[in-house]
Structures are given as C-alpha cells and as structure tokens.
C-alpha cells in the first residue's frame, strides 16, 4: 500500500493522475469536524476519477432514524466504499461488520490509521523504515495506538514515552505484541521521554488535548509538561526529524507556552515540513498573550538555525518572511543559504 501511494505521489508530481476510481463513489460519514480528512479524501477521489458524498450525522441519524446495520446495508447498495470519522470506534466496527463494501476508519477515539499510514510514507521518503528508530512522546491517544500497530505490522523500532496513566490502550498493546512476535518489531515504553528519544531518527508527538477532551485541558496541560518536545529534549536526538500533531489537528490557539522552548526546538533542530500558517498563527497567538511583536518574540525564542534559514527561502509573504527570519536569527532579512531543493515538500 505504501509503495502504491509513493507511485501515485510521483505520478501526480509529474502531472499524471490515473483514473483508477472512475465511476466509483465514496460515502463520507463524519461525526467529528474535519478539514484535512474531509478535503484529502474528497480531493483524492476526484483526482482519481471518482466522486465523494459527504454525510452529516444529523442527515443519517444513526441510532435515531435507523440503526448502524441498516445504514451499512443501504450504503452498500449505493456506493463503493465508506469512510467513517466517528467518536466511537465500536460504531465503525458495526458498519464494517454489516457492509458488503470496504469501510475505512477516517478517525475514531481509539485509532487514526490513515494518518499513521501517511506519516510512515513520509518517514520512508527520508530514511528506509526498516532502518529507522521512531520515538513517540506525549499522550497515548489514537495516534499512539495506530503508530504502535503500524510499527508492529511492519516490523519497525518504536519507542513510546507517556505517563503511566496515559499509555496506549491495553487491547492495542496486546494486539501489537502479538503482531510484533511475527514481524520482529522492536516496541518499548518508558515514562522518561529521554529514554525514548535518545538517538532516534524521528521524534513524533501530538496534541495533548484532542477533540472531545476540552474539559480536561488544564489537567492535561499540567500532566504533559514533562513531555514537551523542545530544545532540551532534542539534544538527545540532534539529527532527528520532528513530526507534530499540527499535521492532523487544527492549531489550538493558546496551547503554546512562551517559556516551553517549543519554538526554540523548531529553530535549533529544524522541522522542514512545518507549514507557514502554523508558524504565523503560533507566533500571533504568543504575541497576543505576551504583548510582544511576533518578530521580537520569535527572535528571542529561535537562534541561528541553518534549517530555519531554509524555511525563510520558502516564505510566500512579508509576514511569513518576518517570522521565518526571526526563527533563524535573520532579523535583518538577510538570507544565509540557498535552497537545496530537498528541504520541504513544496520543493
């Protein structure tokens, strides 16, 4: 599957889009708000010749108008596949148990397999998966659960660091251990982020408060303070690539602590795939909370980063350039390096 995804990505880069889904329809049942999952599934169907139909929960009425089984039976007659983005994982399993067509998990509170598949593809583009040591730091949430299963299936090395109270789900850990016994995967867990990150090739983290957990925000903020991926932690993996939950989640304004060193970690270690809207929105959030200008704030938090200098090269507006310059210590706007053509996906 990853090999086919890489092939399609390369074809798309060359302006070729095989119409392999011509005449096919995808039903998208989304209980949770979505930008990335919605757009990417619908755009993917369209680009490959198919069609996507967005179904809102109030339209379908599972549990009120009709049962999950009835919905699955009906959709099986009308479309070729279903993608479900729900709170309850059991609901996706109910749909899949009855439907005669493929049912894709677009995200549940337990798992997020499509995101992990996309992330593993990105890792493979940087370094062969089989040779990569991957560390995950933070909440043992749906992303951690899916990463654990993905690593177990593919025989990868994955080290997780979470609080004892927020380890990946027990049933997921049990299944991962069974899969790892067959694949040779090296899976480990620690309370200490340094143990997980030391010498890793990739460091992965996610938001601490996911959708539906807003009431726990303050408790989670305190619990996960030791699990920040910042400059201090990244000294133990100086050559690692950093993956963040910003790729799958909307930016949580106000979730960034000016003293956390998070932006310093970005500047010193480098996150070549970080989007400019993430930089700008984060900077504006911090500036509004500290009454400092975005430029001055970023200048204080990031110093002398060659990779951040590369970020500057791809800034598309004056505002973006100001932030990128501050991140790299180039407050005067001078460019210290030219783009190598390999520093970000836009290349």
C-alpha positions as CSV (number, residue, x, y, z in Angstrom):
1,X,0.0,0.0,0.0
2,X,2.8,2.4,0.9
3,X,4.6,1.5,-2.4
4,X,1.5,2.3,-4.4
5,X,1.0,5.6,-2.5
6,X,4.5,6.6,-3.4
7,X,4.0,5.6,-7.0
8,X,0.8,7.8,-7.2
9,X,2.5,10.7,-5.5
10,X,5.3,10.6,-8.0
11,X,2.9,10.4,-10.9
12,X,1.0,13.4,-9.5
13,X,4.2,15.3,-9.3
14,X,4.7,14.7,-13.0
15,X,1.1,15.9,-13.7
16,X,-0.3,12.4,-14.3
17,X,-3.4,11.2,-12.4
18,X,-4.5,7.6,-13.3
19,X,-8.3,7.5,-13.4
20,X,-8.4,4.2,-11.4
21,X,-11.6,5.2,-9.5
22,X,-13.6,6.3,-12.5
23,X,-17.3,5.7,-11.9
24,X,-16.7,4.9,-8.2
25,X,-18.4,6.7,-5.3
26,X,-17.3,7.1,-1.7
27,X,-19.7,7.9,1.2
28,X,-18.0,10.0,3.9
29,X,-19.8,9.8,7.2
30,X,-18.3,12.4,9.6
31,X,-19.4,12.9,13.2
32,X,-16.3,14.9,14.1
33,X,-15.4,18.3,12.5
34,X,-12.8,17.9,9.8
35,X,-10.7,19.9,7.4
36,X,-7.8,17.6,6.5
37,X,-9.5,14.3,6.4
38,X,-12.5,15.7,4.6
39,X,-10.6,17.6,1.9
40,X,-8.0,14.9,1.3
41,X,-10.5,12.1,0.9
42,X,-12.7,14.1,-1.4
43,X,-9.8,15.5,-3.4
44,X,-8.3,12.1,-3.7
45,X,-11.5,10.6,-5.1
46,X,-11.9,13.5,-7.5
47,X,-8.3,13.4,-8.8
48,X,-8.5,9.6,-9.4
49,X,-11.8,9.9,-11.3
50,X,-14.3,9.1,-8.6
51,X,-16.9,11.0,-6.5
52,X,-17.3,11.6,-2.8
53,X,-20.6,12.3,-0.9
54,X,-20.4,14.0,2.5
55,X,-22.9,12.7,5.0
56,X,-23.5,14.7,8.2
57,X,-24.7,12.8,11.3
58,X,-28.0,14.8,11.5
59,X,-28.8,13.7,7.9
60,X,-28.1,10.0,8.6
61,X,-29.4,9.7,12.1
62,X,-27.7,6.5,13.2
63,X,-29.4,5.4,16.5
64,X,-32.4,7.7,15.9
65,X,-33.7,7.4,12.4
66,X,-32.1,3.9,11.8
67,X,-29.5,1.5,13.1
68,X,-25.9,1.4,12.0
69,X,-26.6,-2.0,10.4
70,X,-29.4,-0.5,8.3
71,X,-27.2,2.4,7.2
72,X,-24.4,0.0,6.3
73,X,-26.8,-2.2,4.2
74,X,-28.2,0.7,2.3
75,X,-24.9,2.4,1.6
76,X,-23.6,-1.0,0.3
77,X,-26.2,-0.9,-2.4
78,X,-25.5,2.7,-3.5
79,X,-21.8,3.4,-3.2
80,X,-18.5,1.6,-3.5
81,X,-16.9,2.4,-0.1
82,X,-17.5,4.2,3.2
83,X,-15.1,6.3,5.2
84,X,-16.3,6.9,8.8
85,X,-14.9,9.6,11.2
86,X,-16.6,9.0,14.5
87,X,-16.2,9.3,18.2
88,X,-17.0,5.6,19.0
89,X,-14.7,3.0,17.5
90,X,-17.4,0.5,18.0
91,X,-19.6,2.3,15.5
92,X,-17.0,1.9,12.8
93,X,-16.8,-1.8,13.6
94,X,-20.6,-2.1,13.4
95,X,-20.6,-0.6,10.0
96,X,-17.8,-2.8,8.8
97,X,-19.4,-5.9,10.2
98,X,-22.5,-5.5,8.1
99,X,-21.4,-3.6,5.0
100,X,-20.5,-5.6,1.9
101,X,-18.2,-2.8,0.7
102,X,-14.9,-1.5,2.3
103,X,-15.3,0.6,5.4
104,X,-12.3,2.9,6.1
105,X,-11.6,4.3,9.5
106,X,-11.1,8.0,9.0
107,X,-10.5,8.5,12.7
108,X,-12.1,7.3,16.0
109,X,-11.3,8.0,19.6
110,X,-9.3,4.7,19.6
111,X,-7.4,4.8,16.2
112,X,-6.3,7.0,13.4
113,X,-4.8,4.6,10.9
114,X,-4.9,6.7,7.7
115,X,-2.8,9.5,9.4
116,X,-0.3,6.9,10.5
117,X,0.0,5.4,7.1
118,X,0.6,8.9,5.6
119,X,3.3,9.6,8.3
120,X,5.0,6.3,7.7
121,X,5.1,7.1,4.0
122,X,6.8,10.4,4.8
123,X,9.3,8.7,7.1
124,X,10.1,6.2,4.2
125,X,10.8,9.2,2.0
126,X,13.5,10.4,4.4
127,X,15.0,7.1,5.5
128,X,14.1,3.4,5.0
129,X,11.5,2.4,7.6
130,X,13.4,-0.8,8.4
131,X,16.5,1.3,9.4
132,X,14.6,3.9,11.3
133,X,14.3,4.4,15.1
134,X,11.0,6.2,15.8
135,X,10.2,7.8,19.1
136,X,6.7,8.9,20.2
137,X,6.4,11.4,23.2
138,X,3.2,12.5,24.8
139,X,-0.4,11.2,25.1
140,X,-1.1,7.5,24.4
141,X,-4.0,8.5,22.2
142,X,-5.4,7.3,18.9
143,X,-2.3,8.4,17.1
144,X,0.0,6.5,19.5
145,X,-2.3,3.5,19.3
146,X,-2.2,3.4,15.5
147,X,1.5,4.1,15.4
148,X,2.0,1.2,17.7
149,X,0.0,-1.1,15.5
150,X,1.7,0.2,12.3
151,X,5.1,-0.4,13.7
152,X,4.1,-3.9,14.9
153,X,2.8,-4.9,11.4
154,X,5.8,-3.6,9.5
155,X,8.5,-4.8,12.0
156,X,9.7,-1.3,13.0
157,X,11.5,0.0,16.0
158,X,9.2,2.2,18.0
159,X,9.8,3.7,21.5
160,X,7.0,5.4,23.3
161,X,7.2,7.7,26.3
162,X,3.9,8.6,28.0
163,X,2.7,8.9,31.6
164,X,1.7,5.6,33.2
165,X,-1.9,6.8,33.3
166,X,-2.0,7.6,29.6
167,X,-0.3,4.6,27.9
168,X,-1.8,3.3,24.7
169,X,-4.9,1.3,25.1
170,X,-4.5,-2.1,26.7
171,X,-6.2,-4.1,23.9
172,X,-4.0,-2.2,21.4
173,X,-0.8,-3.1,23.3
174,X,-1.8,-6.7,23.4
175,X,-2.5,-6.9,19.7
176,X,0.7,-5.1,18.9
177,X,2.7,-7.6,21.0
178,X,1.1,-10.4,19.0
179,X,1.9,-8.8,15.7
180,X,5.5,-7.9,16.8
181,X,6.2,-11.5,17.6
182,X,5.6,-12.4,14.0
183,X,7.2,-9.3,12.4
184,X,10.2,-8.8,14.6
185,X,9.2,-5.3,15.6
186,X,11.0,-3.7,18.5
187,X,8.5,-2.0,20.7
188,X,9.2,-0.3,24.0
189,X,7.6,2.0,26.5
190,X,9.1,4.3,29.2
191,X,7.9,7.1,31.5
192,X,11.0,9.0,30.6
193,X,11.0,10.9,27.2
194,X,14.8,11.0,27.1
195,X,14.9,7.2,27.1
196,X,12.6,7.1,24.1
197,X,14.2,9.9,22.2
198,X,17.9,9.2,22.7
199,X,19.5,8.5,19.3
200,X,16.1,8.4,17.5
201,X,15.9,9.2,13.7
202,X,12.3,10.5,14.0
203,X,10.6,12.1,17.0
204,X,6.8,12.1,16.9
205,X,4.4,14.0,19.1
206,X,0.7,15.0,19.1
207,X,-1.6,17.4,20.8
208,X,-2.3,16.9,24.5
209,X,-6.0,17.7,24.3
210,X,-7.8,16.0,21.4
211,X,-11.4,16.7,20.2
212,X,-13.9,15.8,22.9
213,X,-11.4,16.2,25.7
214,X,-11.6,20.0,26.1
215,X,-12.9,19.7,29.7
216,X,-9.6,18.0,30.7
217,X,-7.4,20.7,29.1
218,X,-6.0,22.2,32.3
219,X,-5.3,18.8,33.9
220,X,-3.7,17.6,30.7
221,X,-1.5,20.7,30.4
222,X,-0.1,20.0,33.8
223,X,0.3,16.3,33.3
224,X,2.2,16.5,30.0
225,X,4.6,19.4,30.8
226,X,7.5,16.9,31.2
227,X,6.6,15.5,27.7
228,X,7.3,18.6,25.7
229,X,9.3,18.1,22.5
230,X,11.6,21.1,23.0
231,X,15.3,22.1,22.5
232,X,16.4,20.4,25.7
233,X,14.8,17.0,24.8
234,X,16.0,17.2,21.2
235,X,19.7,17.5,22.3
236,X,19.4,13.7,22.8
237,X,18.4,13.2,19.1
238,X,20.2,16.1,17.3
239,X,19.8,14.7,13.8
240,X,16.1,13.6,14.2
241,X,13.2,14.7,12.1
242,X,10.3,16.0,14.2
243,X,6.6,15.2,13.4
244,X,3.9,17.1,15.2
245,X,0.2,16.9,15.6
246,X,-0.2,20.1,13.7
247,X,-0.3,18.0,10.6
248,X,-3.6,16.3,11.7
249,X,-5.2,18.8,14.0
250,X,-6.3,22.4,13.8
251,X,-3.9,24.7,15.7
252,X,-5.1,25.1,19.3
253,X,-4.6,28.8,20.0
254,X,-3.2,29.4,23.4
255,X,-1.8,25.9,23.8
256,X,1.8,27.1,23.4
257,X,3.8,28.3,26.4
258,X,6.3,31.0,25.6
259,X,8.7,29.5,28.2
260,X,8.3,26.0,26.8
261,X,11.1,26.2,24.3
262,X,8.9,24.6,21.7
263,X,9.8,27.2,19.1
264,X,13.4,27.1,20.1
265,X,13.3,23.4,19.4
266,X,11.9,24.1,15.9
267,X,14.6,26.7,15.2
268,X,17.5,24.8,16.6
269,X,16.7,21.3,15.4
270,X,14.6,22.2,12.4
271,X,11.2,21.0,11.2
272,X,11.5,21.3,7.4
273,X,7.9,20.3,6.8
274,X,6.2,22.8,9.2
275,X,3.7,24.9,7.3
276,X,3.9,28.6,7.3
277,X,0.3,29.1,8.5
278,X,1.3,27.1,11.6
279,X,4.3,29.4,12.2
280,X,2.3,32.6,11.7
281,X,-0.7,31.5,13.8
282,X,1.5,30.3,16.6
283,X,3.5,33.4,16.6
284,X,0.5,35.6,16.6
285,X,-1.0,33.7,19.5
286,X,2.1,34.1,21.6
287,X,2.4,37.7,20.7
288,X,-1.1,38.4,21.7
289,X,-0.6,36.7,25.1
290,X,2.7,38.4,25.9
291,X,2.1,41.8,24.3
292,X,5.2,41.3,22.2
293,X,5.6,41.6,18.5
294,X,5.7,38.4,16.6
295,X,9.1,39.3,15.2
296,X,10.6,40.1,18.5
297,X,9.1,37.1,20.2
298,X,10.3,34.7,17.6
299,X,13.7,36.3,17.6
300,X,14.0,35.7,21.3
301,X,12.9,32.1,21.0
302,X,14.9,30.9,18.0
303,X,18.6,31.4,17.3
304,X,20.9,30.7,14.4
305,X,19.3,27.8,12.7
306,X,20.5,26.8,9.2
307,X,17.3,24.8,8.6
308,X,15.2,27.7,9.7
309,X,17.1,29.8,7.2
310,X,15.9,27.3,4.6
311,X,12.3,28.0,5.9
312,X,12.9,31.6,5.1
313,X,13.6,30.7,1.4
314,X,10.0,29.4,1.0
315,X,8.2,32.2,2.8
316,X,5.4,33.4,0.5
317,X,4.6,36.7,2.1
318,X,6.2,39.5,4.0
319,X,4.6,38.3,7.2
320,X,5.9,34.8,6.7
321,X,9.3,36.1,5.9
322,X,9.4,38.1,9.1
323,X,8.6,35.1,11.2
324,X,11.0,32.8,9.3
325,X,13.7,35.4,9.6
326,X,13.2,35.7,13.3
327,X,13.2,31.9,13.7
328,X,16.5,31.6,12.1
329,X,18.1,34.7,13.7
330,X,17.9,36.6,10.4
331,X,16.0,39.5,11.8
332,X,17.7,41.8,9.3
333,X,16.2,39.8,6.4
334,X,19.5,38.5,5.0
335,X,19.4,35.1,3.5
336,X,22.3,32.9,4.6
337,X,21.7,29.8,2.5
338,X,20.1,28.9,-0.8
339,X,17.5,26.2,-1.1
340,X,18.9,22.7,-1.8
341,X,15.6,21.6,-3.3
342,X,15.2,19.0,-0.6
343,X,14.2,20.9,2.5
344,X,10.4,20.8,2.3
345,X,7.5,19.2,0.3
346,X,7.0,22.4,-1.7
347,X,10.4,21.8,-3.4
